[in-house]
Amino acid sequence: MKDIFLKSLTALALLLLAGCNDEFLDRTPIDKITNATYWNTENDLAVYNNSLYNIARNDWKIPIMMGHTEGFDSHFGNIWSIDELSDNMAPREPRHNFFQQIRAGKYNVPSSPDWFGYQGWDFVRAINVGLANYDHAKVSQAVKDKYIAEARLFRGWFYADKVQKYGDVPFVEKELTIDSEELYAARTPRAEAMQKVLEDLNFASQKLPNNWGDGNAPGRINRWGALLVKARVCLYEGTFNKYHGAGDSKMWLEEAAKAAAELMDTGPYRLYNTGKPQSDYNAYHRILDLAGNSEVIYWRKYKTGVINNHVQQYFSYTGGATKSLVEDYLCTDGLPITLSPLYKGDETIESTFENRDPRLRQTILHPEDTGLYKYHLADGRAYPMLEGMPGGGFKTTTGYHIIKHYNADDMIGKAYNTGESPAITLRLGEALLIYAEATAELGTISQADLDKTINKLRDRVGMPHLLLSKVPVDPRYTKDGISPIIAEIRRERRIELFMEGHRYADLIRWKQGKKLEIPAMGVRWNDAAKKRFAGTTMKSDVDPVSGKEYIAVYKGTDYEIPVFDEKKHYLWPIPLNTLAQNPKIKQNPGWE
């Protein structure tokens, strides 16, 4: 695998340089790779596309096939950290100020591209170089189409991410030179760019092979993966257009449902389920090798001697899960805590877990499970521990330590940057949620639809089915302007996909940015808690809804009072250096 990366980088570097030759030098060298000599065999196409995967490993620059960026950058450039932008987690780590600024609405126009932002255009150039040359290979059109489809998947996916963050984008479909007029053109309007994205994703989901013959190894994305990417992108665009009044929503939602249905009904993947509702949900999120897993469609593998990460050691940077997240887990009768007689309250952290969806205890550390999970590094301390408490140990800002992805065995006895925790980029569970949401938004959802989506996810953890004839009406969501069934599907999505990088994008597309103005809180702060967490530096405040006191994560900081400006915060600002280089790009509304 290491050799593949080296060959990929060599091939890509030489081919990109070949496109910059002067006419005098535009002759065919006999001792090096050039466009004139390279594009011949299927292996040539495969090696070139390997280089595209390699470029995309820089997750904070090209945040599509999210995994864990290597080395020190693991602390922020990883799929698990993306939820820090949302109301799911509450970081206080200074190195994660970017996440805190976005979440609190205190982000300013950057001078140059920031994390996950307006960059990665070299990736598009590399894709377009390939697309201009694949047809030169002396292989069948079907073989060529596989690699064309792979490249177009990457291009469509990349541009979809940029559209979601910036709206209009400079959509480029050919290799550019320093004289190309596109370098100084205005951005392509969102609707036009997204039609091009859809064309790319349609081609990919039709022409990629069902199976690359890799046994679900973390190799190439297959057609099923392309269908999930298409479903994800179409769901975003459909709901964004619907709730923001930005354009057609029906077509996009129908495309999302169709792609998800094809994957669900004809694909080879099934939910991971061994019949153990108390552990199946998080079991496969905590292992090192996902080869052969029935649910995982695409994942990033890390192995000593090839590529490693340090993501487990940075677990505390996330701060911890929020009170808002914890309160969204249903009780075991299928009712929200606002309606269920089974809810035991949150006077202690232990009572919070009683009679709740088993996914809560498989996501947040129950004090009694400290030994089970060898938390933290089996140090023998009593958890939870809040920031500032004396002594060592892993600290949290909220009291809710996250254990969904925690794997002590990937740290114990290992040196820096030798971690091998994988990253799941695409899994079947997401497709089920996409189909349920798309059909609900279209107004066509049936009980049969719920039974093959939401209720399959609930079956895995032994939760009651969601019945269309008896949808609970949670008073916490009646002001959101949506039907109870959509509210419950959104809740299910938040719970099932926690810490998998979706929540912030969901709030944006649903036009629910105002939820980011709700102060981030943690565990109940009563006399027993003050004694239990003696020495903490965390402050507390009164929850305006319940009138009770809780940990207030950002009390006394610059982020204590979050804001969300509906006129600007649904899009990110264009960096100043980009505007200086090309005034036709223009700044997004509200950021001028």
Secondary structure, DSSP 8 states (H G I E B T S, - for coil): -HHHHHHHHHHHHHHHHHTT--GGG-S--SSS--HHHHTTSHHHHHHHHHHHHHHTT-TTTS-SS--B-SGGGGGTSBGGGGGGGTTSB----GGGHHHHHHHHT-----SS--TTSS--HHHHHHHHHHHTTGGGSSS-HHHHHHHHHHHHHHHHHHHHHHHHHHSSB----S---TT-GGGGS--B-HHHHHHHHHHHHHHHHHHS-S--SSTT-SS---HHHHHHHHHHHHHHHHHHHHHHT-S--HHHHHHHHHHHHHHHHHSS------S-TTTHHHHTTS-S--TT-SSEEEEE--BTTTB-B-TGGGGGGG--B-HHHHHTS-BTTS--TTT-TT---SSSHHHHHTTB-HHHHTTB--GGGTTTTTTTTT----S--BTT-SSSS--BSSS--B-SS--GGGTTT--TT-B---EEEEEHHHHHHHHHHHHHHHT---HHHHHTTHHHHHHHTT-----GGG----GGGGGGSS-HHHHHHHHHHHHHTTTSS-HHHHHHHTT-GGGGGS--EEEE-SHHHHHHTTT---EEEE-TTT--EEEETTTTSTTSS----TTTTTS----HHHHHH-TTS---TT--
